[in-house]
Amino acid sequence: MVLLGLGLALYAPAHALERSDILLDIVSNCVDPAHANYCTLCRVPRNDAACGAALDCKKSTDVWALNDRYTAIRDIKMCGCPSSFVHGLALPTYPVTGVEDPRRPEGLWQFAWDAAIRRIEPAQIALVVNPRLLRSQNQLHIHLLRLLPDIRERLENEMHSNVSSLDSIWATATKLAAAKGLDDYGVLVSQRPQGGFMVLVTASSPESAFTQWRCN
């Protein structure tokens, strides 16, 4: 789950914001410093946006990739961790709530993989979306993580589908969830040693079950 913990002090009463909308606020106001009034609207600005003195990790946004539809950013759980620990988020830059949203874009999975592969060895990459009832944020986000060590056999023993590319992950996950009788579910995507990708769905959080999602 994304428990950003940005701190209520960052959000003055005059700018009331539901805590479940923090990620939507970040992608709307903080990833692109070219936006008008960027330094005024963004509560956690990029350190390369010339908004003043450099901010510490928990009060800044670190953008890993950005195009006109998606962005990848550092998750706050990386703050205070060793440099070897990686936890990123790939998100649409427009409102999409999560796994249940019919607007969820298939293209976000390839964007997430391309961002992850710059920081994590391909065989160790896990792309994860948590179930609706187990998330803290109502903006769709794919976690970019490392798999737990020696987790491959356990993954293979889970009900899953194998796909050749990342262009039909949502469609594949929907079929798996129906087969398992799940209305709400999380999704995990990883590379298969034989080629292609594995897709599995779970009623619980794939993030906590299969990945190195925090450093302590």
SULMORA-V782455 format. One record per run of one state. SS is the DSSP state (hx for helix, st for strand, lp for the rest). FROM is the first residue (numbers start at 0). TO is the last residue. If there is no record, write none. Layout:
BEGIN
SS&FROM&TO + SS&FROM&TO
END
This chain:
BEGIN
lp&0&6 + hx&7&9 + lp&10&11 + hx&12&14 + lp&15&17 + hx&18&28 + lp&29&36 + hx&37&40 + lp&41&55 + hx&56&58 + lp&59&61 + st&62&65 + lp&66&68 + st&69&73 + lp&74&74 + hx&75&77 + lp&78&86 + st&87&91 + lp&92&105 + hx&106&115 + lp&116&120 + hx&121&123 + st&124&128 + lp&129&130 + hx&131&133 + lp&134&139 + st&140&146 + lp&147&150 + hx&151&156 + lp&157&158 + st&159&162 + lp&163&167 + hx&168&178 + lp&179&184 + st&185&190 + lp&191&195 + st&196&201 + lp&202&204 + hx&205&209 + st&210&211 + lp&212&215
END
